[in-house]
């Protein structure tokens, strides 16, 4: 059984690691980003031969999408942060 100190430590979550519920505007921006990233993904799959380089490009695109979406919610003063 966890003692009170351990529970208190788990209860605190720093902002970068907390869940951020996007505002309505943030949700619209995220949807646009996802649509745009999906178009780029389709272009890569259409134009690049299957290869390590294509795989890396798709992986890095996923990483870029993650950071772009986080930029929207993390910097949106209207987003709700659940800690």
For each residue, the residues with C-beta under 8 A, 3 or more apart:
1:
2: 6 7 10
3: 6 7
4: 7 8
5: 8 9
6: 2 3 9 10
7: 2 3 4 10 11
8: 4 5 11 12
9: 5 6 12
10: 2 6 7
11: 7 8
12: 8 9 83
13: 17 18 83
14: 17 18
15: 18 74 81 83
16: 74
17: 13 14
18: 13 14 15 81 82 83
19: 81 82
20: 70 73 74 76 79 80 81 82
21: 73 79 80 81 82
22: 26 27 29 30 72 73 76 79
23: 26 27 76 78 79 80
24: 27 28
25: 28 29 76 78
26: 22 23 29 30 72 73 76 78 79
27: 22 23 24 30 31
28: 24 25 31 32
29: 22 25 26 32 33 72
30: 22 26 27 33 34 69 72 73
31: 27 28 34 35
32: 28 29 35 36
33: 29 30 36 37 65 68 69 72
34: 30 31 37 38 65 69
35: 31 32 38 39
36: 32 33 39 40
37: 33 34 40 41 61 64 65 68
38: 34 35 41 42
39: 35 36 42 43
40: 36 37 43 44 61
41: 37 38 44 45 58 61
42: 38 39 45 46
43: 39 40 46 47
44: 40 41 47 48 54 57 58 61
45: 41 42 48 54 58
46: 42 43
47: 43 44
48: 44 45 51 53 54 57
49: 54
50: 54
51: 48 54 55
52: 55 56
53: 48 56 57
54: 44 45 48 49 50 51 57 58
55: 51 52 58 59
56: 52 53 59 60
57: 44 48 53 54 60 61
58: 41 44 45 54 55 61 62
59: 55 56 62 63
60: 56 57 63 64
61: 37 40 41 44 57 58 64 65
62: 58 59 65 66
63: 59 60 66 67
64: 37 60 61 67 68
65: 33 34 37 61 62 68 69
66: 62 63 69 70
67: 63 64 70 71
68: 33 37 64 65 71 72
69: 30 33 34 65 66 72 73
70: 20 66 67 73 74
71: 67 68 74 75
72: 22 26 29 30 33 68 69 75 76
73: 20 21 22 26 30 69 70 76 79
74: 15 16 20 70 71 79
75: 71 72
76: 20 22 23 25 26 72 73 79
77:
78: 23 25 26
79: 20 21 22 23 26 73 74 76
80: 20 21 23
81: 15 18 19 20 21
82: 18 19 20 21
83: 12 13 15 18
